[in-house]
């Protein structure tokens, strides 16, 4: 699980990012992000019921994304910080963890 210092929690922040954030697209997810003034990147994963009816599958994808983020966080330089929302696409259900991890690393490099 991602440590709480790296998680976005407030609904107001999430709504603001969804409305005003810049868009990053990957083959398996979308990411909306805005710069923040804290000392850490902050992340949130949104998996809606439109994506997949089964909560088990949605939660599995969410856990995989959080784990890929947790493993990639030590590689990030502390110079620039963003609030980021990750929204998976349907194609993520056919991908393995290594591909998800690779795309998360690419997102983090893009954010720097």
NORRA-V83597 format. One record per backbone hydrogen bond with DSSP energy under -1.0 kcal/mol. NH is the residue of the N-H (numbers start at 1). CO is the residue of the C=O. If there is no record, write none. Layout:
nh->NH co->CO
nh->NH co->CO
This chain:
nh->6 co->3
nh->7 co->4
nh->8 co->43
nh->14 co->10
nh->15 co->11
nh->16 co->12
nh->17 co->13
nh->18 co->14
nh->19 co->15
nh->20 co->16
nh->21 co->17
nh->22 co->33
nh->24 co->31
nh->26 co->29
nh->30 co->87
nh->31 co->24
nh->32 co->85
nh->33 co->22
nh->34 co->83
nh->36 co->81
nh->42 co->82
nh->43 co->6
nh->44 co->84
nh->46 co->86
nh->58 co->54
nh->59 co->55
nh->60 co->56
nh->61 co->57
nh->62 co->58
nh->63 co->59
nh->64 co->60
nh->65 co->61
nh->66 co->62
nh->67 co->63
nh->68 co->64
nh->69 co->65
nh->70 co->66
nh->71 co->67
nh->72 co->68
nh->73 co->69
nh->75 co->72
nh->76 co->73
nh->83 co->34
nh->84 co->42
nh->85 co->32
nh->86 co->44
nh->87 co->30
nh->89 co->28
nh->92 co->89
nh->93 co->90
nh->94 co->91
nh->100 co->96
nh->101 co->97
nh->102 co->98
nh->103 co->99
nh->104 co->100
nh->105 co->101
nh->106 co->102
nh->107 co->103
nh->108 co->104
nh->109 co->105
nh->110 co->106
nh->111 co->107
